[in-house]
């Protein structure tokens, strides 16, 4: 059993470890215990990052490449082992866990390359003889607060660009998944980074999170998590005039129109709604279907959903693992109840027993809903999708956009005209045509509009916007 210690200033710090890391597929399997850190320990981590910041800011592109490439290579070489750890602590199926671990490795590899490609602009001035250079500098200490649903990929897509652009880091991972963050930082601790450049502090978000957010030594906060927490963090950062980036919830629409390829649409919705147990901010939770294909689509998706094998995340053949914990499971079941009370027709959505005691439920499809119902307004964050019947594409687009969120939006169609129109008019940061709303590439920007995101984009070259400050220098030689 592991004791997940904090990593502060290049040292693994002994703290009383009391937060159990429980396998959601089998609650008798406790992986370890994580530190419940005090505000003082968070302050120490911030101080360590603050002290180390100038040294790493002055590092060469080669040093940054070497660190990031080392980490990426090791994660990729150990993707099966890390994927197994991930599936054991978070509950996504083993192939999904291995896929996420590999993704984390690829992200480090991408930013290793970016470390060598940092460029500025040289411009002519409007004044005779004057030269202008526009360059990017590190921001300084960046605080990172991450959720439980992508325990290695999300820390990776924040830490890798931060280091690539010369920043130091304090990472506060989600309470439910300390193992992956610990494994990632353990690799980073052997990567050649100077002490204090990366720090890891476990503990309750509501207790130590605000210390990180409010510290004057922390120059930027990158947060992924729920809307209420994100709003609070943005307000605190606003008071301090601190740079902030938020990635939050979604209520992502998938439009299926009459001319769609039925099999493709069913596959895309099955994947988007239920894979990773629906615990993806980009999950397809509103399936908006035009009249001509509605009944055929609902019947085919129901059959495909009922055939999904729900079980222990590490068991071969499992297609949908458990929900992450009892609290989230109860939340999912209560949304199913709400939908039924609102006169939705519920298929599935029941607690399941398996050989081991865990947080299993059958995926749920709620048909006969309209967009005003709570099930279509609020994020469930579980394997629950609803179907909204609409007359035509125009109504589908209006319903798709009628939401407080704007992360991802999809359409299944064989019409180039509709696909182009949807890409231009869907109010979302990411648009998918004939692809699930979830599942993105790692070298392009990730993020949303409206209530889903705030601040500049994560991932790809666009990450530079958040992790650097632009400087404009004028010279009269
Ligand atoms: P959460 O907001 O409860 O927790 C996220 C993180 O914030 C955790 O590390 C938590 O400890 C910390 N935290 C809690 N209270 C805090 C406070 N007062 N100050 C500072 N930090 C605090 O979210 P969660 O339940 O872990 O994750 C699920 C949510 O994350 C969902 O809403 C989902 O949509 C969202 N999510 C979004 C994306 C995205 O990129 N848009 C990706 C994954 C998950």
Boltz pocket constraint, residues with backbone or C-beta under 6 A from the ligand:
constraints:
  - pocket:
      binder: B
      contacts: [[A, 145], [A, 146], [A, 147], [A, 148], [A, 149], [A, 150], [A, 172], [A, 173], [A, 174], [A, 175], [A, 203], [A, 204], [A, 205], [A, 206], [A, 207], [A, 208], [A, 209], [A, 210], [A, 213], [A, 224], [A, 225], [A, 226], [A, 227], [A, 229], [A, 230], [A, 232], [A, 233], [A, 247], [A, 248], [A, 249], [A, 250], [A, 280], [A, 281], [A, 379], [A, 381], [A, 407], [A, 452]]
      max_distance: 6.0
